[in-house]
Amino acid sequence: MRLKLAHLVLTALFCVGVLAACDDACSDLSERICSCESTQNSQRACLQRLDQRSADRNPTAQDLEQCNALIDTCSCEQLADGNYAACGLAVE
């Protein structure tokens, strides 16, 4: 489960560009997803990957709007239940 979640997070970040500068809806969403990792070490590693990928990302207004909407539906419970779309991680 943890490996699958980590893979989905990385795929979403790479393909969809969920990351953005600090303190915006996309950063908040990404941090929420990282908080679902099962251990503190995994959470820290996830956050480090976010930091590495966020330097060159500038979200559009549409990205921010989508991230903001997903914050309301994204939770660790949704991810644990396999509802990845609730966090914007479903690959279409």
N, C-alpha and C positions, 0 to 999 in steps of 0.2 A: 504494500500500500504506500509506504513512504517513498519508495523509488518511483512508483507510478506518479504520485503527486509531484515529486520533484521534477520529473520529466515533463509533466503537463505544465508546471509553472514555467520552466525554461522554454518550452515550446511556445507558450502564450506570450512570453516576454519577447522572444525572438521574432515570432511571426506577426503578432498583432501590435507590438510596440506599446504595451500597457504601461511601461515605465515613463516617468517624466521627472521634472525637477522636483526638489523637496517641497513638502507641504502642499501638495495638490491632491485632487481626488484619485488620480492614478497611482501616485506614491502611496497614499493611504490604502488603496485596494491591494497593492502589491505587498505592503507590510502586513496587512490582514491575512493574506494567503500564506506568507512566511510564518506567521504566528501559529498556523495549523500544523507545522512540522512537529513531530512527536517528541523531540528532545531540544534542549536549549542549544546544544552544539549545532544541530540541524537548522534551527531557527537562525542562529548567527551566520552560518554558511549561506543560507538563503539570502539574508540581508546583505552579505558581502557581494554575492552575485548581482543583486539589485544595484548596489552602488557602482559596481564595475560597468554595468550596462547602461546606467542612467546618464552618464556624462554627455553623451551625444544625442540624447532624445529630447525632442521638443514636441509635446503633445498639441494636437490641433484642438480647436474648440469642440469638435465632434468627439474626439478621444476623451476629453475631460467630461463631457456630458455623459458619454457611455460609462465611464468609470464611476461617475457620481451615482448613476442609476444602479450599477452593480453593487455598490457599497451597501445598499439597502437589502440585497438578496444574498450576498456572499457571507458564508459562515463556515466554521470548521465542520459543523454538523452536515451542512450541504455537501461539502467535499467528501466527508467520510461516507455519506450515502451514495456517492458517485454522481451527484448532480453538479458536474463541473460547469455547466452553462450558467449556474447561479453566480459564479465568480468570473465569468467571461473566459473560461478555459476550454470550452468545447470547440473543437476544430470542425469548421463547416466544410 
